Amino acid sequence: MNSHLAFRRLFLIESLFVALGTQAYGQGTQSTVLGSVTDSSRGTVPGATVTVKNQGTGIERSLTTNESGDYRITGLEAGVYQVKVTAQGFKSYVRTDIDLNASQIKRVDAALEVGAVTSAITVRGGPGQVETETATLSNVKPARDFVELPLSPFGRGDVNVLVVAAGYNSVACCDVVINGARGGGVNFTADGAAVNNQAYSGRSANGVSASVEAFKEAKVITANAPAEYGQVSQIEVVTKSGENTLHGSLFWGNFDTVTAARSFFDTSKPSFLSNNTFDITSGGPFYIPHLYDGRNETFYFFSYSVLRFRSGNRIYTSVPTDAFRRGDFSAICSTYDASGRCTDSAGIQLVDPTTGQPFS
């Protein structure tokens, strides 16, 4: 009875921590949506309600425009958003499918038309806009590029996908040179946490341990990186998160000597090699039947990656003969001088490890 009561108390305490918990944001990954709300005559509309909604999770943020008709909503996760603007005496303005990248400042202006607020003007995302809010030059690779580009099992990584960015040059495993700057001039982050190699330039070899199947996007800032990064250039990787719809992926990559091509002039049989990569991901709302429905509130994302590498090497070794086991090593050298040194050009000199003197 006492153990049952203790379990109930522990469960209630844990539930309280979960209920009162707040989100912890990684530095440098949060984005901003801002803009101006005007009427058909380009006059400002103060007091308009602006609602920004993540189309994947359903999470919303709302505020009203200031006296100049401007708004600014910060602390947004990377994703696809909808912006809705409503004001008394005007039709609602809705813009959907807005791609918001990590650490991006995106302008979404709204021009309202006179009419009933129940009527709505809907605009879909459309092509990407020219960066006007900052002076940075960047290149963003979405999750689709990581899974659709023809990468080998050995090259499925953020460094290999970003190589197509202008001014980007990958060096060895983890070092990157951008626009001719030194390798130490690049700052690497994963979900806002620094993953730089503290001893040498470049990224820590195990800094981004997640599978590329778990990447939401990778972004490289090639020029004019903001001051918060502390380096000339910036490479940041953002991992996926759960959404209202259940989604997942399964990947298997194989590279071995049976299927691998070799040079026409290479007639030797290669050593055995077999490399298998397995990746599995799953994400969605946290759901317990008849107890809790986490849609629009609580989500999970799971990623698991396995690398199995097997190879065969030619190893030359020897075992002691029966004569060696009896202490007879005369076979390794046929002639000796007066001091006991081996004079046989094909022989092997034995040395006493305790004295350094040769054995005869």
C-alpha positions as CSV (number, residue, x, y, z in Angstrom):
1,M,0.0,0.0,0.0
2,N,2.8,2.4,0.9
3,S,4.7,1.6,-2.3
4,H,1.5,2.3,-4.3
5,L,1.1,5.7,-2.6
6,A,4.7,6.6,-3.2
7,F,4.4,5.7,-6.9
8,R,1.3,8.0,-7.2
9,R,3.2,10.9,-5.5
10,L,6.2,10.4,-7.8
11,F,3.9,10.4,-10.8
12,L,2.2,13.6,-9.7
13,I,5.5,15.3,-9.1
14,E,6.8,14.4,-12.6
15,S,3.6,15.5,-14.2
16,L,3.9,18.8,-12.4
17,F,7.4,19.3,-13.8
18,V,6.2,18.5,-17.3
19,A,3.2,20.9,-17.0
20,L,5.3,23.8,-15.7
21,G,8.2,23.2,-18.0
22,T,9.2,25.8,-20.6
23,Q,11.0,25.6,-23.9
24,A,14.7,25.9,-24.0
25,Y,16.0,27.5,-27.2
26,G,19.4,27.0,-28.7
27,Q,21.4,30.1,-29.4
28,G,21.3,31.4,-32.9
29,T,18.6,29.1,-34.4
30,Q,15.5,31.1,-33.6
31,S,14.0,33.1,-36.4
32,T,11.9,36.3,-36.8
33,V,8.9,37.3,-38.9
34,L,8.2,41.0,-39.3
35,G,6.4,43.3,-41.6
36,S,4.0,46.2,-42.1
37,V,0.2,46.2,-42.4
38,T,-1.3,48.8,-44.7
39,D,-4.6,49.5,-46.5
40,S,-5.3,49.8,-50.2
41,S,-4.1,53.5,-50.1
42,R,-0.8,52.4,-48.4
43,G,-1.9,54.0,-45.1
44,T,-0.8,52.2,-41.9
45,V,-3.2,50.0,-40.0
46,P,-2.4,50.1,-36.2
47,G,-4.0,47.7,-33.9
48,A,-4.3,44.9,-36.4
49,T,-4.0,41.3,-35.1
50,V,-1.2,39.3,-36.6
51,T,-1.1,35.6,-36.0
52,V,1.8,33.4,-37.0
53,K,1.1,29.7,-37.1
54,N,3.5,26.8,-37.6
55,Q,1.7,24.6,-40.1
56,G,3.4,21.5,-39.0
57,T,2.8,21.7,-35.2
58,G,-0.2,24.1,-35.1
59,I,1.6,26.3,-32.5
60,E,0.5,30.0,-32.8
61,R,1.9,33.3,-31.8
62,S,-0.2,36.5,-31.9
63,L,0.3,40.3,-31.3
64,T,-1.1,43.6,-32.6
65,T,0.6,46.1,-34.8
66,N,2.0,49.3,-33.3
67,E,1.0,52.8,-34.1
68,S,3.0,52.6,-37.3
69,G,1.3,49.4,-38.4
70,D,4.5,47.4,-37.9
71,Y,4.9,44.0,-36.1
72,R,7.7,41.8,-35.2
73,I,7.4,38.2,-33.8
74,T,10.6,36.5,-32.6
75,G,11.6,33.2,-31.2
76,L,10.2,31.0,-34.0
77,E,11.5,27.6,-34.9
78,A,12.5,26.8,-38.5
79,G,9.6,25.4,-40.4
80,V,6.6,26.3,-42.7
81,Y,4.4,29.0,-41.4
82,Q,1.1,30.8,-42.0
83,V,0.6,34.5,-41.3
84,K,-3.0,35.8,-40.8
85,V,-3.8,39.5,-40.3
86,T,-7.3,40.7,-39.2
87,A,-8.5,44.2,-38.5
88,Q,-11.9,45.8,-38.0
89,G,-13.5,46.9,-41.3
90,F,-11.0,44.9,-43.5
91,K,-11.0,41.5,-45.1
92,S,-8.7,39.0,-43.4
93,Y,-5.3,38.5,-45.1
94,V,-3.8,35.0,-45.0
95,R,-0.5,34.0,-46.4
96,T,0.5,30.3,-46.3
97,D,3.5,28.1,-47.0
98,I,6.1,30.5,-45.8
99,D,9.4,28.8,-45.5
100,L,11.3,30.1,-42.5
101,N,14.9,29.0,-42.2
102,A,16.9,28.9,-39.0
103,S,18.2,32.2,-37.7
104,Q,16.3,34.0,-40.5
105,I,14.6,37.4,-40.4
106,K,11.8,37.3,-42.9
107,R,9.6,40.2,-44.0
108,V,5.9,39.5,-44.6
109,D,3.9,42.6,-45.4
110,A,0.1,42.6,-45.7
111,A,-2.1,45.0,-47.7
112,L,-5.7,44.8,-46.4
113,E,-8.8,45.4,-48.5
114,V,-12.0,47.0,-47.2
115,G,-14.6,44.4,-46.5
116,A,-16.1,42.1,-43.9
117,V,-13.6,40.4,-41.6
118,T,-15.2,37.1,-42.4
119,S,-14.0,37.4,-46.0
120,A,-10.3,36.4,-46.6
121,I,-7.6,37.0,-49.1
122,T,-5.3,34.0,-49.2
123,V,-1.8,34.1,-50.7
124,R,0.5,31.1,-51.0
125,G,4.2,31.3,-50.2
126,G,5.5,31.7,-53.8
127,P,9.2,32.1,-54.7
128,G,11.9,32.9,-52.1
129,Q,12.5,36.6,-51.3
130,V,15.8,38.4,-51.6
131,E,17.3,38.9,-48.2
132,T,16.6,42.5,-47.3
133,E,16.7,42.6,-43.5
134,T,20.4,41.6,-43.1
135,A,23.6,41.9,-45.1
136,T,24.5,38.2,-44.8
137,L,25.1,35.9,-47.8
138,S,23.9,32.4,-47.1
139,N,23.0,29.1,-48.8
140,V,20.3,26.8,-47.2
141,K,20.0,23.1,-48.0
142,P,16.6,21.6,-46.9
143,A,16.0,18.0,-45.8
144,R,15.1,17.0,-49.3
145,D,18.6,17.6,-50.6
146,F,20.1,15.3,-48.0
147,V,17.9,12.3,-49.0
148,E,17.6,12.9,-52.8
149,L,21.1,14.0,-53.9
150,P,23.2,11.1,-55.1
151,L,25.5,10.8,-52.1
152,S,27.6,7.6,-51.4
153,P,27.1,5.9,-48.0
154,F,30.5,7.4,-47.0
155,G,29.4,10.9,-48.0
156,R,26.0,11.4,-46.3
157,G,26.8,14.4,-44.3
158,D,26.2,18.1,-44.0
159,V,29.7,19.0,-45.2
160,N,29.2,17.0,-48.4
161,V,25.8,18.5,-49.3
162,L,26.9,22.1,-48.7
163,V,29.9,21.7,-51.0
164,V,27.8,23.2,-53.9
165,A,27.6,26.6,-52.1
166,A,29.6,29.4,-53.7
167,G,33.0,29.9,-52.0
168,Y,32.7,26.7,-50.0
169,N,35.6,24.2,-50.0
170,S,35.6,21.0,-47.9
171,V,39.0,19.9,-46.6
172,A,39.6,16.3,-45.4
173,C,37.1,15.1,-42.8
174,C,35.7,18.0,-40.9
175,D,37.6,21.2,-41.9
176,V,36.1,23.8,-44.2
177,V,37.5,26.8,-46.0
178,I,35.0,29.5,-47.1
179,N,36.0,32.3,-49.5
180,G,39.7,31.7,-48.9
181,A,39.5,32.3,-45.1
182,R,41.4,30.0,-42.7
183,G,39.7,26.9,-41.5
184,G,39.5,28.3,-38.0
185,G,37.3,31.2,-39.3
186,V,34.2,28.9,-39.6
187,N,31.9,28.5,-36.6
188,F,30.0,25.1,-36.5
189,T,26.7,24.7,-34.6
190,A,24.2,22.0,-34.2
191,D,20.8,23.1,-32.9
192,G,22.4,26.2,-31.6
193,A,25.2,24.4,-29.7
194,A,28.8,24.9,-30.8
195,V,30.5,21.8,-32.1
196,N,33.9,23.3,-33.0
197,N,37.1,21.4,-32.5
198,Q,38.8,23.1,-29.6
199,A,42.3,21.8,-30.4
200,Y,42.4,22.2,-34.2
201,S,40.4,24.2,-36.8
202,G,37.2,22.9,-38.1
203,R,34.3,20.9,-36.7
204,S,34.6,18.2,-34.1
205,A,34.5,14.8,-35.8
206,N,31.6,13.7,-33.7
207,G,30.0,17.1,-33.4
208,V,26.9,16.3,-35.5
209,S,26.3,12.7,-34.6
210,A,22.7,12.6,-35.9
211,S,21.9,10.9,-39.2
212,V,21.3,13.1,-42.2
213,E,17.8,11.6,-42.2
214,A,17.2,13.6,-39.0
215,F,18.4,16.9,-40.5
216,K,15.7,19.6,-41.1
217,E,18.2,21.9,-42.8
218,A,21.8,22.9,-43.1
219,K,22.8,26.5,-43.6
220,V,26.2,28.1,-44.5
221,I,26.7,31.8,-44.1
222,T,29.5,32.6,-46.5
223,A,29.9,36.4,-45.9
224,N,28.9,39.0,-43.3
225,A,28.0,36.5,-40.5
226,P,26.2,38.2,-37.6
227,A,28.2,39.1,-34.5
228,E,26.7,36.4,-32.3
229,Y,28.6,33.7,-34.2
230,G,32.0,35.2,-33.5
231,Q,33.6,33.9,-36.7
232,V,33.9,35.0,-40.4
233,S,31.6,32.3,-41.6
234,Q,29.0,30.0,-40.1
235,I,27.7,26.5,-40.7
236,E,24.6,25.5,-38.7
237,V,22.6,22.2,-38.7
238,V,19.1,22.0,-37.4
239,T,17.5,18.7,-36.7
240,K,13.9,17.8,-37.3
241,S,11.1,17.8,-34.7
242,G,7.8,16.1,-34.4
243,E,4.6,17.5,-36.0
244,N,0.9,16.9,-35.9
245,T,1.2,14.3,-38.6
246,L,3.1,11.1,-38.1
247,H,6.1,10.8,-40.4
248,G,9.3,8.8,-40.6
249,S,12.0,7.4,-42.9
250,L,14.0,4.2,-43.4
251,F,17.3,4.2,-45.3
252,W,19.8,1.4,-46.1
253,G,23.1,2.1,-47.9
254,N,25.5,-0.6,-49.0
255,F,29.0,-0.5,-50.4
256,D,31.1,-3.6,-50.9
257,T,33.6,-5.3,-53.2
258,V,31.0,-7.5,-54.9
259,T,29.1,-4.6,-56.5
260,A,31.7,-1.9,-56.6
261,A,33.3,-1.1,-59.9
262,R,37.1,-1.1,-60.4
263,S,39.6,0.1,-63.0
264,F,39.8,-1.8,-66.3
265,F,43.5,-2.3,-65.8
266,D,43.2,-3.5,-62.2
267,T,43.4,-7.2,-62.5
268,S,44.1,-8.1,-58.9
269,K,41.3,-9.3,-56.6
270,P,40.5,-6.6,-54.1
271,S,40.4,-7.2,-50.3
272,F,37.0,-7.9,-48.8
273,L,35.1,-4.8,-47.9
274,S,31.4,-4.5,-46.8
275,N,29.9,-1.2,-45.5
276,N,26.3,-1.1,-44.5
277,T,24.5,2.0,-43.2
278,F,21.0,1.9,-41.6
279,D,19.0,4.9,-40.6
280,I,15.5,5.1,-39.2
281,T,13.5,8.1,-38.0
282,S,10.1,8.7,-36.6
283,G,8.3,11.8,-35.5
284,G,4.8,12.9,-34.5
285,P,2.5,14.0,-31.7
286,F,2.8,12.5,-28.3
287,Y,-0.3,10.3,-28.0
288,I,-1.6,8.0,-25.3
289,P,-5.0,6.4,-26.2
290,H,-7.8,7.6,-23.9
291,L,-5.3,9.5,-21.8
292,Y,-3.5,12.2,-23.7
293,D,-3.6,13.8,-27.2
294,G,-0.5,15.9,-27.7
295,R,-1.4,17.4,-31.1
296,N,-0.7,21.1,-31.2
297,E,1.1,20.8,-27.9
298,T,3.6,17.9,-27.3
299,F,5.7,16.1,-29.9
300,Y,8.5,13.6,-30.2
301,F,11.2,12.8,-32.7
302,F,13.3,9.6,-32.8
303,S,16.4,8.9,-34.9
304,Y,18.6,5.9,-34.9
305,S,21.7,5.2,-37.1
306,V,23.9,2.2,-37.4
307,L,27.2,1.8,-39.4
308,R,28.5,-1.7,-39.9
309,F,31.9,-1.8,-41.5
310,R,33.7,-5.1,-42.2
311,S,37.0,-5.5,-44.2
312,G,39.6,-8.2,-44.8
313,N,43.3,-7.5,-44.7
314,R,46.3,-9.5,-45.8
315,I,48.2,-10.2,-42.7
316,Y,51.6,-12.0,-42.8
317,T,52.6,-13.8,-39.6
318,S,54.7,-16.7,-38.3
319,V,54.6,-19.3,-35.6
320,P,57.5,-20.9,-33.7
321,T,58.9,-24.1,-35.1
322,D,59.5,-27.2,-33.0
323,A,63.3,-26.3,-32.9
324,F,62.5,-22.8,-31.7
325,R,60.3,-24.3,-28.9
326,R,63.4,-26.3,-27.8
327,G,65.5,-23.2,-27.7
328,D,67.4,-24.0,-31.0
329,F,67.5,-20.8,-33.1
330,S,70.4,-21.9,-35.4
331,A,68.1,-21.9,-38.4
332,I,67.8,-18.1,-38.5
333,C,71.5,-17.6,-38.9
334,S,74.1,-19.9,-40.4
335,T,77.4,-18.1,-39.6
336,Y,78.7,-16.0,-36.7
337,D,81.9,-14.1,-36.0
338,A,84.0,-14.5,-32.9
339,S,81.9,-12.0,-30.9
340,G,78.7,-14.0,-31.7
341,R,77.3,-11.6,-34.2
342,C,75.4,-13.0,-37.2
343,T,77.4,-12.6,-40.4
344,D,74.8,-14.2,-42.7
345,S,73.3,-11.5,-45.0
346,A,70.0,-13.3,-45.0
347,G,70.1,-14.2,-41.3
348,I,68.5,-12.5,-38.3
349,Q,70.4,-11.3,-35.3
350,L,69.0,-12.2,-31.9
351,V,69.7,-9.9,-29.0
352,D,69.4,-10.4,-25.2
353,P,66.8,-7.8,-24.2
354,T,68.2,-7.6,-20.7
355,T,71.8,-6.9,-21.7
356,G,71.6,-5.8,-25.3
357,Q,74.3,-8.4,-26.2
358,P,73.8,-10.6,-29.2
359,F,72.9,-14.3,-28.8
360,S,75.1,-16.7,-30.7
